[in-house]
């Protein structure tokens, strides 16, 4: 499996857990990517649960480090207090 295939698979898992999520994918290298997810607070744990095991499998079996960071889409952004 290559990184693009892994990103596609993880993206499908995320969207299956929360169809209203918005994603931003950044490829860090040929073997590493970060997927930032904005989702409703109530769906955040569901997304994390949906991808956790597969992310571990990709790292151990395929040597692909796909990181998923989930954020509350309704939380204030860029607020400095």
N, C-alpha and C positions, 0 to 999 in steps of 0.2 A: 504494500500500500504506500502511496506517496502522500505528501502533505496536503495537496489539494483534495484528494479523496477523503482524507481524515477530516478536513475542514467541512466538506460537504456533509459527511455523516454526522458530525457533532452539531452542525447547524440544523439538520433535520430533527435531531433529538431535542434541541432547544425549542424549535418551533412546534414540535409535537407536544411539548409540555406547556407552552404558552404562545399561542398564535399571534398575540398582540406585541410580542417582544420586538425590539429593534436591535440590530446587531451591527457591530463594526469589527471587521477582521483586519489584523495587521500581521503580515508575515515577517518574522524576525530573522529567519534564515531558511535554508532548505529543509530543516527538521524541527522548526519551532514557530508557533503562531500564538497570537493572543486574540481571543474573541471577547469583546466587551458587549455586555447585554444590558439594555435598559428595559425593565419590566415592572409591572405593578408589584408593590411590596408583598401582597398576598401570594404571588406566584414565584417569588424568588427561591424559596426552599424546594419547590417542585422542580424548577429548572436544575438546581444543583444536584438533586437526587437523580434526575434523568441522565445526567452526563458523568457523574462521579466514577462509576465502574468502568465505563468505556474509556475515559481519559487515562485511567491507570493502565488498562490493557494496551492502549496505543503507546504509552511510554515504555512499558515493560516488553511487549512483544514486537513492536515496530520501531522503537527508538524515536518516536515522534512526540514532542512535547507541545501539546495543545492546551493552553491555559484558558479557562473561562472565568471571567470576572463579571459578577452580576450586581447591578446597581438598581436602586429604587428610582423608577422613572419620574416619580413625583417629588423627589427630594430636591431642595434648592441646590442649584449648581453654581459654583464660583462665588459663593458667599464667604467673605472674610469677616470674621467676628472679632 
